[in-house]
Amino acid sequence: MGAMLPRLPGSAVILALALCIAAVLAAPAGAAGPATCSGTVDSPGSVAGTISGNLQVSGVCFVDAGPLTVNGNLTVQQGAALLAAFGASGSDVTVNGNIDVKSGGAMILGCNPVSSPCFDDPTTTVTATVNGNLDSSQALGVIVHNATVAGNVEQHGGGGGFNCDPSGVFAAFGSPVFSTYEDSSIGGNLSISNVTSCWLGTARVDIGGNASYVGNQLADPDAIEVVLNHIHGNLSCEGNSMMWDSGDLSDDLFPRVPQPNTVDGKRSGQCVLSSPMTAGGPLGPGAF
């Protein structure tokens, strides 16, 4: 998930997700109206093409049959899930408004061969373009790769609890609940606060404004990884379980390899000095 994959979600779980999704794809697809997509894990809905207004995701919905353009807002309703990481059909997503992931909802947006393989073809890449904001409040998990977000990204509250147990739609894939933003660009600010889950990370993201991590509690000791990002504003970190600007080299937490961020503004709180490279080692001397 970072430049070095996290020990728990990791590439093995991503591949397991892909295998499970492939099995689900064998089930008959649920019907999807022009502005609503619903279904279950066993019979997911499917959406593609151009939506002239808003799109509501009210169940389990796949973007697995070609590109999707929403000329309004996209909302993942309470407890629903949108999975847009299918490369074989070229299922890129464009939302010309905002994306909103509501309480208990989950979203997987984008994929690539290196950090998060697509479910059906691990050699392909799926991109996403959001011309507004990407917001989630009390969401179960938000997983974003290869996305361009013109506005702000905010994730507040939610998660699967302070554990690494599968729950919600993640349970269908045998995966711990986690959130990550990788290989993407954000035109405005990134703000993540009060998420309680297994793992959380931000890697290789160009952030045009500020980045803020406040009050996040993660059960995996390898979280929160904030690595190799370019933050054009300030970076602030307060009250989090742990902050890392390094990646693990094995299944163990240590030793680690430095993966510092570029911050044009000021660093504050837990993100001033680089994280320890060895067990019990000091912070710094380099910048986070």
Wavefront OBJ file of the C-alpha trace (Angstrom):
o trace
v 0.000 0.000 0.000
v 2.940 2.266 0.626
v 5.883 1.935 -1.706
v 6.615 -1.148 0.388
v 3.296 -2.956 0.804
v 1.840 -3.079 4.340
v 2.304 -6.353 6.144
v -1.348 -7.122 6.774
v -3.483 -6.010 3.818
v -0.507 -6.480 1.486
v -0.338 -7.860 -2.012
v -1.442 -11.335 -0.905
v -4.774 -9.980 0.269
v -5.196 -7.905 -2.898
v -4.675 -11.075 -4.951
v -7.128 -12.939 -2.713
v -9.617 -10.141 -3.306
v -9.147 -10.573 -7.030
v -9.804 -14.319 -6.888
v -12.928 -13.876 -4.779
v -14.231 -11.114 -7.029
v -13.655 -13.315 -10.063
v -15.826 -15.989 -8.439
v -18.538 -13.438 -7.704
v -18.491 -12.300 -11.331
v -19.806 -15.735 -12.298
v -23.076 -14.877 -10.534
v -25.855 -13.222 -12.558
v -25.709 -9.447 -12.509
v -28.486 -7.472 -10.851
v -30.385 -4.842 -12.746
v -29.202 -1.248 -12.697
v -31.413 1.669 -13.580
v -30.137 4.836 -15.301
v -29.495 6.591 -11.969
v -29.387 3.728 -9.436
v -27.182 0.671 -9.064
v -27.999 -1.985 -6.496
v -27.323 -5.653 -5.850
v -25.680 -8.065 -3.432
v -22.274 -9.727 -3.220
v -23.795 -12.864 -4.765
v -25.706 -10.932 -7.415
v -24.035 -7.542 -7.901
v -25.420 -4.702 -9.912
v -23.450 -3.402 -12.891
v -23.216 0.103 -14.273
v -21.447 1.621 -17.289
v -21.975 4.252 -19.959
v -23.013 7.869 -19.386
v -25.354 8.964 -16.596
v -26.837 12.368 -17.410
v -27.491 13.305 -13.771
v -26.663 11.812 -10.372
v -25.895 8.144 -9.646
v -27.011 6.455 -6.428
v -25.325 3.214 -5.341
v -27.695 1.491 -2.941
v -26.247 -2.034 -2.809
v -23.210 -3.850 -4.178
v -22.378 -2.343 -7.568
v -19.590 -3.194 -10.048
v -18.192 -0.952 -12.781
v -17.241 -3.966 -14.889
v -18.735 -3.474 -18.343
v -16.905 -0.486 -19.771
v -16.180 3.128 -18.826
v -18.579 5.066 -16.609
v -19.237 8.806 -16.822
v -21.495 10.497 -14.269
v -22.446 14.049 -15.239
v -23.561 14.807 -11.704
v -22.765 13.466 -8.236
v -22.060 9.861 -7.300
v -23.306 8.736 -3.876
v -22.504 5.419 -2.201
v -25.409 5.082 0.207
v -25.318 3.743 3.765
v -23.930 0.196 3.824
v -23.526 0.056 0.024
v -20.356 -0.681 -1.958
v -18.983 0.492 -5.306
v -16.197 -1.603 -6.851
v -14.573 0.084 -9.855
v -11.369 -1.907 -10.360
v -12.010 -4.095 -13.406
v -9.357 -3.696 -16.076
v -10.441 -6.148 -18.762
v -13.402 -3.990 -19.760
v -11.522 -0.688 -19.538
v -13.822 0.521 -16.779
v -12.396 3.977 -16.136
v -14.638 6.255 -14.072
v -15.303 9.978 -14.594
v -17.484 11.892 -12.143
v -18.138 15.499 -13.132
v -19.535 16.326 -9.699
v -18.701 15.015 -6.225
v -18.356 11.534 -4.747
v -19.922 10.952 -1.324
v -19.456 7.672 0.575
v -21.921 7.475 3.439
v -21.921 5.624 6.787
v -20.885 1.988 6.484
v -20.308 2.354 2.755
v -17.227 1.124 0.909
v -15.553 2.090 -2.349
v -12.710 0.654 -4.402
v -11.782 3.107 -7.138
v -8.998 2.414 -9.651
v -6.254 -0.201 -9.859
v -2.807 -0.837 -11.367
v -0.388 -3.756 -11.751
v 2.070 -2.595 -9.066
v 0.288 -1.398 -5.937
v -3.261 -2.745 -6.375
v -3.965 -5.245 -9.194
v -7.310 -5.070 -10.973
v -9.730 -7.807 -9.985
v -10.098 -9.444 -13.391
v -6.783 -8.639 -15.116
v -3.728 -7.810 -12.951
v -1.808 -6.482 -15.968
v -4.172 -3.580 -16.643
v -4.790 -0.139 -15.146
v -8.081 1.580 -14.335
v -8.170 5.326 -13.685
v -10.688 7.649 -12.074
v -11.338 11.369 -12.552
v -13.381 13.320 -10.019
v -13.983 16.932 -11.030
v -15.388 17.856 -7.624
v -14.670 16.596 -4.100
v -14.364 13.081 -2.707
v -15.953 12.908 0.756
v -16.667 10.035 3.122
v -18.273 10.214 6.550
v -18.281 7.134 8.791
v -17.449 4.971 5.751
v -16.309 1.401 6.257
v -13.368 1.685 3.858
v -12.193 3.814 0.917
v -9.518 2.420 -1.432
v -8.329 4.761 -4.193
v -5.655 4.250 -6.869
v -4.802 6.125 -10.054
v -7.330 8.868 -9.382
v -7.304 12.569 -10.191
v -9.472 14.582 -7.793
v -9.838 18.259 -8.679
v -11.140 19.332 -5.282
v -10.663 18.130 -1.715
v -10.526 14.617 -0.275
v -12.025 14.194 3.198
v -12.493 11.002 5.195
v -13.948 11.415 8.668
v -14.816 8.677 11.163
v -15.776 5.124 10.372
v -13.611 2.106 9.667
v -14.010 -1.457 10.849
v -13.058 -0.825 14.482
v -9.688 -1.201 16.204
v -9.012 -4.691 14.829
v -7.989 -6.457 11.653
v -11.080 -8.643 11.336
v -12.963 -8.762 8.034
v -16.360 -7.067 8.220
v -19.022 -5.724 5.893
v -18.272 -6.198 2.198
v -14.612 -6.882 3.129
v -15.744 -10.102 4.838
v -16.876 -11.480 1.476
v -13.257 -11.233 0.317
v -11.579 -12.348 3.546
v -9.833 -8.981 3.848
v -9.214 -6.772 6.867
v -10.928 -3.408 6.617
v -8.570 -0.666 5.448
v -8.406 2.621 3.544
v -5.712 3.964 1.266
v -4.994 6.662 -1.311
v -2.170 5.859 -3.735
v -0.681 6.856 -7.082
v -3.093 9.775 -7.398
v -3.366 13.574 -7.419
v -5.547 15.854 -5.303
v -5.993 19.456 -6.379
v -7.092 20.704 -2.950
v -6.610 19.420 0.597
v -6.497 15.912 2.054
v -8.057 15.507 5.505
v -8.391 12.168 7.335
v -9.670 12.150 10.897
v -11.026 9.792 13.557
v -10.813 6.655 11.408
v -10.611 3.483 13.522
v -9.654 0.459 11.445
v -6.896 -2.021 10.579
v -4.652 -0.093 8.188
v -4.496 3.339 6.562
v -2.014 4.876 4.165
v -1.240 7.564 1.611
v 1.485 6.875 -0.945
v 2.788 8.634 -4.039
v 0.053 11.269 -4.052
v 0.504 14.826 -5.297
v -1.523 17.043 -2.935
v -2.053 20.612 -4.096
v -3.038 21.967 -0.675
v -2.597 20.751 2.905
v -2.586 17.211 4.305
v -4.011 16.563 7.765
v -4.217 13.361 9.849
v -5.980 13.753 13.200
v -7.142 11.206 15.775
v -6.842 8.081 13.609
v -6.389 4.765 15.458
v -5.179 1.746 13.472
v -4.718 -1.800 14.769
v -1.890 -2.729 12.395
v 1.375 -1.387 13.858
v 2.527 -0.624 10.294
v -0.100 2.122 9.999
v -0.351 4.984 9.306
v 2.061 4.989 6.338
v 2.401 8.395 4.661
v 5.171 7.902 2.118
v 6.637 9.461 -1.016
v 3.948 12.136 -1.321
v 4.425 15.694 -2.576
v 2.431 18.030 -0.352
v 2.402 21.581 -1.694
v 0.938 23.029 1.507
v 1.371 22.009 5.148
v 1.476 18.535 6.726
v -0.099 18.207 10.187
v -0.482 15.054 12.285
v -2.047 14.961 15.765
v -3.307 12.214 18.056
v -2.779 9.291 15.672
v -1.801 5.778 16.767
v 1.493 6.052 14.819
v 2.847 7.787 11.734
v 5.411 6.240 9.368
v 7.361 7.782 6.497
v 9.057 4.463 5.784
v 8.243 1.021 4.425
v 8.869 -2.406 5.906
v 11.351 -4.690 4.166
v 9.748 -7.974 5.236
v 6.755 -9.333 7.109
v 8.275 -7.842 10.254
v 7.795 -4.232 11.302
v 11.571 -3.637 11.336
v 13.953 -2.986 9.671
v 12.501 -0.249 7.462
v 13.518 1.787 4.453
v 13.087 5.593 4.430
v 10.425 6.944 2.069
v 10.217 10.626 3.032
v 7.648 13.091 1.796
v 8.247 16.384 0.014
v 6.469 19.149 1.929
v 6.600 22.701 0.565
v 4.978 24.199 3.669
v 5.392 23.375 7.362
v 5.400 20.001 9.118
v 3.776 19.794 12.552
v 2.879 17.344 15.322
v 3.789 13.712 14.702
v 5.015 14.450 11.171
v 8.047 16.644 11.843
v 10.864 14.083 12.127
v 11.195 10.840 10.203
v 9.903 7.664 11.837
v 12.283 5.117 13.490
v 14.253 2.803 11.203
v 14.910 0.156 13.886
v 12.991 -1.134 16.914
v 13.337 1.387 19.729
v 15.251 3.743 17.479
v 14.953 7.532 17.610
v 12.872 9.844 15.485
v 14.794 11.669 12.785
v 17.232 13.144 12.175
v 15.634 13.723 8.783
v 12.283 15.372 8.084
v 9.125 13.251 7.831
l 1 2 3 4 5 6 7 8 9 10 11 12 13 14 15 16 17 18 19 20 21 22 23 24 25 26 27 28 29 30 31 32 33 34 35 36 37 38 39 40 41 42 43 44 45 46 47 48 49 50 51 52 53 54 55 56 57 58 59 60 61 62 63 64 65 66 67 68 69 70 71 72 73 74 75 76 77 78 79 80 81 82 83 84 85 86 87 88 89 90 91 92 93 94 95 96 97 98 99 100 101 102 103 104 105 106 107 108 109 110 111 112 113 114 115 116 117 118 119 120 121 122 123 124 125 126 127 128 129 130 131 132 133 134 135 136 137 138 139 140 141 142 143 144 145 146 147 148 149 150 151 152 153 154 155 156 157 158 159 160 161 162 163 164 165 166 167 168 169 170 171 172 173 174 175 176 177 178 179 180 181 182 183 184 185 186 187 188 189 190 191 192 193 194 195 196 197 198 199 200 201 202 203 204 205 206 207 208 209 210 211 212 213 214 215 216 217 218 219 220 221 222 223 224 225 226 227 228 229 230 231 232 233 234 235 236 237 238 239 240 241 242 243 244 245 246 247 248 249 250 251 252 253 254 255 256 257 258 259 260 261 262 263 264 265 266 267 268 269 270 271 272 273 274 275 276 277 278 279 280 281 282 283 284 285 286 287 288
